[in-house]
Amino acid sequence: MRRPRNKRAPTFLRNAAASERRIKILQAHARYRYIDTKHLTLLTGLHYKNLVEPIRELYDAGLINRLENNKFGRDRLKDPQVSEITDVGWEYLETNNALPTRADWLGAGNYKNPVHNLDLCLATASAEIAFKEKFIAWGDVLARAPEPTRKLEHPYVFGHKVIDNLFVLDFPKDYVCIFLELDLSNHGEKEYREKYELLSNIIYKGEYKRRFGMAMNAYVLTITDSPGRMQNLQSYMPARNNCFLFKAHPEYGKFNKAPAPAPEMFTDFWFNAKGKPIKLEEIV
């Protein structure tokens, strides 16, 4: 891990009143592998004009990095800036016992499929924005898992399948475990059928319950970029498919404008394998 040259916090972080916004912004960067300014406003509750100066100071102090927008298919001048926490930022939060739990497991320096990974972070952030304190992030799920699971190098890998993301929603009647999948390109019928059969087995055979020490039901939410692709995915369902729900969200496809936060994506209707509209609260 890279060490900061100056062990003292930057001036703007040594003043408690002035540092509150900066710490909140830095923690959001630690919670998500990638984040942009539009989603930061809703995650932190800060107006955009109150983000500009703190982000500049965090960048100048080496606590966050601004990433090249064109890496994510974005316009460098018009679209919200994408950024990430640095090793120095991680160390500052850790030293001050201010590390938040992670909301995804994408590793540092993971630039494979950057558009997919950014949109996965933004979709998860939209779920957190929608459900607020009823959203239980991946880090909290893992912290409550049995010790053998916590010791696994990759506890989110089942067989040959890496789950895109996992979190829990706390509904009035019960908790629900969510496997979140983001599908933005065609992988072929064979791969889809194998993937959904594996996910079906993980859920219906209770493997996720044993691994994470939970008793709640689980559902697979798949977000894709068009109604046509969604219908194709629905046609690849295994025999046991009541746990699969789908959503077409065109903003996550090939876009000229970066997608805005979409908490309503999780609170309005999803569609089961037969195309029936269902709200998430109704699945409990």
N, C-alpha and C positions, 0 to 999 in steps of 0.2 A: 504494500500500500504506500502511495506517495505521501510524504509527510510535509506539513506546512512549514515554511521557513520561520515564520513568526508564531510562537505558541500562544501569544495573546490574541484575544478576539479582536476583530476590526472595531474601530471606535463606535460605529453605529450599532454594534451588538453588545457593547459594554454598558450601554444605557438601557435600563430595563424598559422604560416607556417607549423609547424609539425602536427597540429591537423586536417588539411583539409581532408586528407585521412581518418582519424579515424572517423570524423563526417559523411563523406559520407557512410562509411561502417555501422556505427551505424544507420543512417537513413534508409538504405536498410533493416536492421533488424526490424526497427519499421514499415516499409511499409508492410512487409510480415511476417505472423505468423511463418513460417519456411523458412529457406534459406540454401543453401549449397555454398561451396567455388567456384564451377564452375560457378554457376549462378551469384554469386557476382561479378566475374571478368567482366561480360558483363553488369550487371546493373550499376556498378560503373565506368566502363571504365579503371579499374586498372589491370595491369598484375598480374598473380598469385604470382610472387615473391614479389610484392609490397603489397600483402594482408597478408602474413604470419606474419610479425612483428606487424602490427597494430592489427590484430585479437588477437594475443597473449596478447598484452597490454590491449585491451578491456576486454579480459577474466580475466586477472590478476587483473584488477581494478573493476571487478564485474559488468561490464556494459552489457556483453553478457554471455550466458551459452553455453557450448558445450553439445550436446545431444548424447545419446548412439546410435551409428549408427545401431546396431542390432535391435533397436526398429523400424527402418524403412526398415528392410530387407537388410541392407547394411553391407559390410565388414568394420570392424572398422579400418583396416590398409590400405586397398587399395582404398576405395571409398572416395569421397569428404565428408568432415566433415559437419554435419548438426548442426546448431546453432540457438539460439533465443535471443531476447533482454530480459533483466531483468527489474525489477521494478526500480532499480537504473539507468539503461540506459534510461528508459522512463522519469524519473524525470530529468535527466540531459538535455535531449533534450527539455523537456517542460520548464524548468527553463531558458534555453537559446533561447527560441522562435525558435527552430529548428525542431519541430515535422513535419514530412511529413504527407500527407494524406495516409490513409490505402488503400491497394490494395486488401484486403480480409477482411472478418469479423470473422475469426476463433478466438475464445477467448483464453486468456491465460489459460494454464493448460488443454487445450482441447487435450487429447491424445487418444480419441476414433478414431478408424480407422486411425492410424498415417500415414500409407503408402499412403492412399487416400488423406489425408489432405496435406501431403508434396507434392505429385505429383500435387495436385490442385494449390498449391502455385507456383510450378516450371512451370506449364503450363501457369499460368497467367503472371509470370515473362518473359516467352518466348514471350508472346504477347507484353508485354511492350518493350522488347528488339527489337522485329521486327518492331514496329510502333513508338517507341521513343516518341516524343512530341505529336504525333497524338493519343496516348493511353491516355484515360481519366479514371482514376482509380475510384473504388467504392466510396472512400471517397469524391472525387470531385463531383460525381453524387449526393451523399446524401447531400452534402453541398448546392447544388443548388435546392434541392427538396423543396416542400411546407412545411411550418412549422409543420403541423400535422404529416407529414411523418417523419420529423426529430425527433419528440418526441416519435415515436413508439419504443418500446423496441426491436423489431425485424422487421425492415422495409423490410427485404429480405424474409419474410415468406408470401406466398400467399395461403390462405386456409390451407391445411395440408402439403403443400410442401415447404421445404426450398431449395431455389435456391443455387446451389453450389457456383456460383460467378456471378458478373455482372460488366461490364465495357462498355465504349463507345469508338468507333473508329471514328476518324475524317477523312473521305475520301474527296477527292477533290469536289465531287458533293454534299455530304451531310453527316451528322452524322448518325451512326448506333448503336443502343443499342444491346449489346451482352449478352445473358444468357449463361454462360459457364457451361456445365455438364461434369463430369468425371465419366465414368462407367467402373469399373474394375472387377465386379463380377456379377453373374446371380441373378437377383431379381425376376424372374418369369414373365410370360406373363401378368398376371392380373395387377401386380404393374406397369409394363412398360406402358401398355395401359392407365391406370388411370393417370399416371404421364404426358404422352404426351398429353392426352386430356385436362388436367388441364393447361399445358403450352400453348396449342393452344388457349384455352379460354382466358387466361391472355393476350395473344398478340392480337388476333383478336377482342376481345371485348374492347380493349384499356385500360384494368385495369392498366397496367404498366405506361401508359401515364398519367393517373390521379394521380397515386401514386407519380411518380417522376417529374411531371410537365414538361413533354417533348412531342415533336410532332414527333420525329423521328420514323422510323420503327425499329422493333426488330427481332432478329433471335436467335435461340437456336443452339449453337455449342456443339455437343456431341463428346468427345474424348473417344475412347475405345482402347483395347489392341490387337485386332486381326481383320482381315477382316471378319472372320466368325461371331464374336460377332456383328460387325457393321451391317452385313446383317440381323441378327436377329432383331436388334433394328429398322432397316429400315422397317421391316415387321409389326411393331406394330403401325404404324403411324395412326393418326386420319384422318378424311376426309379432313380437312384443314391442309395441311402439308408443304406448300411452304416455311414456315419460319424455317424448320429444316434442318440442315446440319451436316454431320458426317465425322469423321476422325479416321482411325485406326493407332495407334502409339504404336507399339509393345514394345518400351522401357518402357512404363508405366505399363506393365504387370508384370508377375513374372519373375524377372530378377536376374542374378548373378552380374551384373554390374550396378551401379547407372546410371540413364538416364542423358545424357548431355543436355545442353541448346538446344532448338529446335525452334528458331524463324522462320525457314523455314516452320514449321508445319502450321503457320498462313498465309504465303504468297504464298504457292503452293496450289494445288487443294483440295477442300472439295467435298463431294458427297451428293446430295439431296436424298430424299426418294426413287427415282427411279434409283439411281445409276449414275446420270449424274454428271460429274465433273464440279465444279464451283469455281472460285476464289472469295475471299471475296469482292474485289473491284467491281466485276460484280453485286453484289446484290443491289447496290444503284440505 
